Amino acid sequence: MNSSNEQIIFEDNFDGQLDEGWSWLREDSDDWRFRDGGLEIRVQPGVADTVRNALLRTAPDRNDGTYAIEVTITNHTLPIQQYEQAGITWYNNGKPVFKEVKELIDGDLYIIPGRAAMAAKTVRLRLLVTADSWEAQYCPSGDTEFQTAATGELPPPGEDQVSIQCYNGPPEAEHWIRFENFCIKLLNSD
C-alpha cells in the first residue's frame, strides 16, 4: 500500500490521557499507567476470554474500504511465560475473532499469526482489514518496511471493535508492555 494514499481517521499518542472513544474491558486500574509519552499495561495472567485491561474502541465500518490499525509495542521485560503476548485483537459482535501479537512460544518470540521470528524489543504492528479479510504486517524497530506475516478471512462486518491488550503474563512477576502511536488509517485505492 502506498503511504501517500493513507488518511488518518483516528490517532492516540497516549500523552497522559486516553482520547475519547476508548473503553476498558475488565479494567484493573492499578495495572495500567501513562509513562514518558506512552501507555503501559502490566501483562497479567489470563487468555482471550479473560484478558484484563484490554483497551477497546469501535472499529471503522469495513464495508467502507480498507483500513490499517497500527500500534508500536515494546517489551520492558523479556517474556518468560509460555504464550505471553501483546498486540492487537479484533472483536466481532463482542467476541475476540483475530489477534496480531508478539508472543513467546517455546522460548522464542514470534509475530502471530504467521510465526515470523521477532527478536526486536520494539515492533510496529499493522493490521489491514477489509469487509472480508485481514493481513497481519509488522515492522521491527530499525526497519523501514512492513513485512506480511499472514493473511486470512474475517467474519462479515458486525459490531466490530479493535483493542490493544496483553495477556498470559506470569503471576509472580511484573512485566509491562508499552503501547505507542496507535492509529487507524483509511487506505485509498487510487
N, C-alpha and C positions, 0 to 999 in steps of 0.2 A: 504494500500500500504506500502511496506517495504521501509523505507527511505534509506537503503543501495543500493537500485536499482534506485535511483534518480540521474539524470545527469543534473546539472545546465547548461542551454544553454544561459541564459541572466540574469544579475542581476544589479540593480542600487540601491546604498545605499543613493543616494541624498546628497552627501557630498559636496555641494556647487555649483554643476553644474549638468546638465542632461547629461546622456550618449547619444551617437549617436542613432538615430532611433526614438526618440520621436518627436511628433508634437502636437501643441496646437489646440484645437477646440474652436473657439470663445474666444481667449485669451484676458484677461484683466490683463495686466502686473502689475497693482497696487494691485491686489488681489491674488498674489501668491509670495512666498518667501522661501529661504532656511534659516533654523534656527537650530542651535545645532545638526547638522548631520541628518536633515530630511527636507522634503518638506512640506510646509504648504500652504493650499489653503483655501481662505475665502468661506464659504457656501453662495452663492448668491441665490436670488430668481430665479425660473425657473424650468423646468421639463426636461424630457429626450430629447425632440426635441429642447430645447432652452438652455440647460446647457452651462454655461460659464466655461472656464478654465478646460475643460476635457483634460487630458494628454493621447494621443493615441500613440500606436505603432502597427506595423504589427504583427499579431499573427502567431505562427508556423502552418504549414500545418497539420491539424488534421488527414489527411489520413496516416500520418507517425507514429502514435502512440497515447498514452495517455499523455496529458500534464497537469501540475499543474501550475496555476498562483496564486502567493501569494503576499500579502501585509499586513503590520501591520498598523492599523488606530487607532488614538487616538482623542477623542473629547477634545479640550481645554476648551470648554464651553458646558454645557449640552444643548442639543437641546430643543427648545421651540415651534418651528413651526411644525404644523401637516405635516408629510411626510418629514421632514428634514432628510437628509441621506448622507451617504458617503460609497464608496466601489469600486467594480469592475463592469464594464459594458462591455459586448461582443457586438461588431458590426459585422454585416454580410452585405456585399455589401453596406456599408455606412449608414446602419440603426441600431439603438440600438435594439437588439433582446432579451437580457437577462441581468439581473443585480443580483449581490450578494452584499447586502448592510446592514449596520447597520442603522435602520430607526426608527424615532419616529412616533408611531401610537396610537392615543387616549391616550396620556400621558405616554405610556410605550415604551421602546426601545426593538427592535427585530432584529434578523437576518432574512432578506427577501431574497429569498423565504423560506418558512417553518414556519415562525413566531415563531422562537425559542427565548425565552426571553433572553435579553442581557443587564445586569446591569453594566458590566465592562466598565470602561472608555476606555480601550485599548483592541483590539481584533485582532487576525491574521485571515484574510480571506484566504480561499484556494478554488479555482475553478478548478475542474478537468474536462477536455474536451476530447472527442473522436470524431471520424468522425460524430457521430450522437447523442451524449448525453452530458449532464453536470451533475455534482454533486457538490453542494454547501456545503462546510465544513467551520468550524470556531473553533478557539481555544482562549478562553478568557485569558487575562493576568493572569499569575499564574498557569494556567493549562499546561499539557504537551501533551495531546492527542487531535487530531482533532475530532470533532463530526460532523455528517452529518445532515444538516438542511433539505435538499430536493434534489430530482433528477428529471431529465426531458430530453426532446429532444431538439436538436439544428437543424436548417436547414442545408442542405448539405454544406460542405465547399465551400467557395467562396472567396471574398476579405475580409477575416476576420481580425479584429483589436480588441485589448483589450485596455481598458482605466481605469485609476483611476480618479474618479470625485466625486463631491458632489453638491447637489442642494436642492431646496425648502428651502433655508435659509430665515431668517427674514429680510425684507428690512431695518428695523430700528436698527438692531444690528450687531455687528461684531463677527461672530462665525467662528473660524478657525479649520480646521481638519489637523492633522499631518499624513503624509504618510511616512513609513519607510520600508526598506528592501524589495523592490519589486524584485521578481524573477520569471522566467519561467523555469520549470524543465520538462525534458522528463522522464517519468516513465517507466522503463523497465519491461517487463512481466516475466523475468526469476527469 
